[in-house]
Amino acid sequence: MPTTGNVNHSQGRAMIFEMRQYLIERGRMNDNHDRMENHTPALLSKHGIRVIGRWSALAGPRMPLFCYIMEWKDFAEREASWASFYADPEWARIRAQTNAGSELVEGQELVFLRPSPAFEQVEADLDRRIGGVHQIITQKILVGQNNAVTDFLSTTYLPRLRAAGAHVIGVCDMISGPTMPNIVMLVAWPDEQAWWKGWRGFQNDAELLEGFRKQRAELGTTLFGTSDTFVLEPASYALPFASLRTRPN
């Protein structure tokens, strides 16, 4: 099973999130949704695996893609739950049945996240599910500038993103993944038209561009580098809550 690798396990009491992105065999996204909706939920729950959202990508750099995110109190809980899940004969049966002769999942990327200091859970949103069109932004950040990144997110980037019409579900620091350092932002828009208009306007926002100009003048570059963006359709059977939980109950 996928492991945590060289992750620093001393993360205090902040939640840990595990994000899996699956490349699905062409033409079989509906089969994958059937597996995720009708076959695995009870088994995941049996082993204490809390899935907080499932999505399929409408657009992005790797397609066709299915994404889901789990929350953990700590890595010990995560490793115990997955070990018992993969050892359960019911998973082997479900996998064989839903693969139906060929693997549904052709490849995967797994990353671990923890809530960014720039994001605070919104109590009223912890029990409210949110639809629309969602977006996952994996943003490369300048090495050694975590505090400056947090300040920029809090004072400029996130306020301007909200002003463009986005609802910020969560912002996390990536603590393990194929490229580092990164932050990951999960946002929701009312619909595809709102996303198109809002995201385009946000990228040309005068306050945002002024922030980048000041960074270039001070640092010789910007705090944000390249990014991967997926536009997502949340699964109707697993709409995420409108706010990530940043601390265990």
HUSULPE-V222149 format. One record per helix or strand of 2 or more residues. SS is the DSSP state (@ for helix, = for strand). FROM is the first residue (numbers start at 1). TO is the last residue. If there is no record, write none. Layout:
ss: {SS,SS}
from: {FROM,FROM}
to: {TO,TO}
This chain:
ss: {=,@,@,=,=,@,@,=,@,=,@,=,=,@,@,=}
from: {16,29,41,50,65,75,89,105,123,133,146,167,182,192,206,224}
to: {24,39,46,59,72,87,99,115,125,141,163,176,189,203,219,234}
